[in-house]
């Protein structure tokens, strides 16, 4: 089955989960999934470990997040998937806003902030605590439901609760919105009774009533959907949610360069800047101590150490030692270099 796992929660998520990022990627890859999304609640900490495992397993990783969002009417969850590099950067920007926004009811982003950073993103109506799900459960009128649904690029379609999901099926048909089947696996396959009990206990302790949901092969998940949604008006929409909706999402998403590559490039650029700054600082100190014409041996040693530091990428360490020594002297103390560094002319 060409299944795409569009909504996951790892142990880094604010949603309770006993699965870490690499475990989820591994389970998806072993069960034939073509892609898996990282959509942790209010967290992107699983990006790098999931990215590494996805590269090893040969499965496509979608960068996303589920954020607590607030507008003038309600507070709800909204799911974002990055379509391109700009979208991924907008997720990072929204995460910074999330950390900076402190409301009496907790941290969240505003819907206005989401809309201001919408370029490059797919907005999904979250199945759990989502705006549309909440509106259905609060029995809002059909016009209001259509208005809310129109603000999203796709609708998440959960297995349960049946009454809510059945309305999502009908609503997606009325407004021609992509409907994407998702599930919420939080435990490894075949969990022990102790694991189930622990999940339930932690859930109750948090004031929730979430049932432990182990990971199942996509074929079994699809059969559960088909067994529940059997009415004539549901069958066609269900099959579209199981395949066409997920395929539509994947068509919108461009391949992204791994974050680890970008981080390495940034680290290399930062190290080059540190090397330039260290050389300028050292040359100025050399001029103060030895004048415009230092002895050839001093110049040779000076240049050799700078080249060696560049090879080892340790310019930052020398600059840090400089700051420590400076702060120590300003505080009235003394600083001395021990170990292999005590023979460094550059530090002297």
QUIWONOR-V762402 format. One record per pair of residues at least 12 apart in sequence whose ideal C-beta (glycine too) atoms are under 10 Angstrom apart, sorted by the first residue. I is the first residue (numbers start at 1). J is the second residue. Records with the same first field share a line. If there is no record, write none. Layout:
I->J  J
This chain:
1->31  32  33  34  217  218  219  220  221  222  242  243
2->32  33  34  35  218  242  243  246  247  250
3->28  31  32  33  34  35  36  181  183  217  218  219  221  222  242  243  246
4->28  33  34  35  36  37  60  62  180  181  182  218  243  245  246  247  249  250
5->24  25  27  28  31  33  34  35  36  37  38  39  59  62  182  183  185  215  218  221  246
6->35  36  37  39  62  64  79  81  122  124  154  156  157  180  181  182  183  245  246  249  250
7->36  37  38  39  64  66  79  81  124  126  127  128  156  158  180  181  182  183  184  185
8->21  24  25  27  28  36  37  38  39  40  46  50  62  64  66  182  183  184  185  186  215
9->24  38  39  40  41  43  46  66  128  184  185  186
10->22  23  24  25  38  39  40  41  43  45  46  49  50  186
11->23  24  40  43  45  46  186
12->38  40  41  42  43  44  45  46  47  49  50
13->38  39  40  41  42  43  45  46  65  66  186
14->40  41  42  43  66  68  77  206
15->39  40  41  42  43  66  77  128  129  184  186  208  210
16->41  186  199  200  202  203  205  206  208  210  212
17->40  41  184  185  186  187  199  210  213
18->185  186  187  188  191  195  196  198  199  202  212  214
19->185  186  187  188  214  215
20->46  49  50  53
21->36  38  40  45  46  47  48  49  50  51  52  53  54  61
22->46  49  50  51  52  53  54  56  57
23->49  50  53  188  215
24->36  37  38  46  50  53  54  185  186  188  215
25->38  46  49  50  51  52  53  54  55  56  57  59  61
26->50  53  54  56  57  59
27->185  188  189  215  216  217
28->50  53  54  57  59  60  61  185  215  218
29->53  54  56  57  58  59
30->57  59  189  215  217
31->189  215  216  217  218  219  220  221
32->59  217  218  219
33->57  59  60  217  218
34->59  60  246  247  250
35->54  59  60  61  62  246  249  250  253
36->50  53  54  57  59  60  61  62
37->50  60  61  62  63  64  65  66  79  81  82  124  182  249  253
38->50  51  54  61  62  63  64  65  66  81
39->62  63  64  65  66  67  77  79  80  81  124  126  156  182
40->64  65  66
41->65  66  67  68  77  79  126  128  129
42->65  66  67  68  77  95  98  99  106  107  108  109
43->65  66  67  95  98
44->63  64  65  88  91  92  94  95  259
46->61
47->61  63  64  65  88  91  92  258  259  260
48->258  259  260  263
50->62  63
51->63  256  258  259  260  261
52->258  259  260
54->258
55->258  260
60->250  253  255  256
61->256  258  259
62->81  82  83  122  249  250  253  256
63->80  81  82  83  85  87  88  91  92  253  256  259
64->79  80  81  82  87  88  91  121  122  124  253
65->78  79  80  81  82  91  92  94  95  98  121
66->78  79  80  124  126  127  128  129  130  156
67->79  80  91  94  95  97  98  107  108  109  113  114  126
68->98  101  103  105  106  107  108  109  129
69->94  98  108  109  110  111  112  113  114  126  129  130  131
70->101  103  105  106  108  109  110  111  112  113
71->110  111  112  114  115  131
72->110  111  112
73->111  131  134  135  144  148
74->111  131  134  135  138  148
75->103  105  106  108  129  131  134
76->108  111  125  126  128  129  130  131  132  133  134  135  148
77->108  124  125  126  127  128  129  130  131  133  134  156
78->94  108  109  111  114  123  124  125  126  129  130  131  151  152
79->121  122  123  124  125  126  127  128  130  152  153  154  156  180  182
80->94  109  114  117  118  120  121  122  123  124  126  153
81->120  121  122  123  124  153  154  249  250  252  253
82->120  121  122  253  254  256
83->119  120  121  122  153  249  252  253  254  256
84->119  120  121  252  253  254  255  256
85->120  254  256  257  262
86->117  119  120  121
87->117  118  119  120  121  122  252  253  254  256
88->120  121  256  257  259  262
89->117  119  120
90->114  116  117  118  119  120  121
91->117  120  121
92->117  259
93->109  113  116  117
94->109  113  114  116  117  118  121
95->109
96->109
97->109  110  113  114  116  117
98->113
101->113
111->131  151
114->151
115->151
118->153
120->254
121->153  252
122->152  153  154  178  248  249  252  253
123->151  152  153  154
124->152  153  154  155  156  178  180  182  249
125->148  149  151  152  153  154  155  156  157  168  171  172  177  179  180
126->152  155  156  158  182
127->155  156  157  158  159  160  161  164  165  168  180  181  182  183  184
128->156  158  182  184  210
130->148  152  155  156  158  164  168
131->148  149  151  152
132->144  145  146  148  149  151  152  155  156  164  167  168  171  177
133->148  155  156  158  161  164  165  167  168
134->148  164
135->147  148  149  164  167
136->148  161  163  164  165  166  167  168  171
137->161  163  164  167
142->167  170  171  174
145->167  168  170  171  174  175
146->171  174  175  177
147->175
148->171
149->168  171  172  174  175  177
150->175  177
152->175  177  178
153->177  178  248  249  252
154->172  177  178  179  180  241  245  246  248  249  252
155->168  169  171  172  175  177  178  179  180  182  241  245
156->168  179  180  181  182  241  245
157->169  172  178  179  180  181  182  183  225  229  237  238  240  241  242  245
158->181  182  183  184  225
159->181  182  183  184  213  221  224  225  227  228  229
160->183  184  211  224  228
162->228  229
165->179  181  225  228  229  234  238  241
166->228  229  231  233  234  237  238
168->237  241
169->229  231  233  234  235  236  237  238  240  241
170->233  234  237
171->237
172->237  240  241  245
173->233  234  236  237  240
177->245
178->240  241  244  245  246  247  248  249  252
179->237  238  240  241  242  244  245  246  248
180->240  241  242  243  244  245  246  247  248  249
181->218  221  222  225  238  239  240  241  242  243  245  246
182->221  241  245  246
183->213  215  216  218  221  222  224  225
184->210  211  213
185->212  213  214  215  216  221
186->199  203  210  211  212  213  214  215
187->199  212  213  214  215
188->214  215
189->214  215  216  217
190->214  215  216
191->212  213  214  215
195->212  214
196->211  212  214
197->212
198->212
199->211  212  213  214
200->212
218->242
221->242
222->238  239  241  242  243
225->238  239  241  242
226->238  239  242
229->241
267->313
268->313
270->315  316
271->309  310  313  314  315  316
272->310  313  315
273->315  316
274->309  310  313  314  315  316  317  318  319  320
275->306  307  309  310  313  314  315  316  318  319
276->315
277->315  316  319
278->306  309  310  314  315  316  317  318  319  322  346
279->302  303  306  309  310  315  346
281->318  319  322  346
282->302  303  305  306  309  315  318  322  345  346  347
283->302  306
285->302  322  346  348
286->298  299  302  345  346
289->348
290->302
297->345
298->345
301->344  345  346
302->345  346
304->345  346
305->318  343  344  345  346  347
306->318  346
308->344  346
309->344  346
317->341
318->341  344  346  347
321->335  337  341  344  347
322->335  346  347
325->337  347
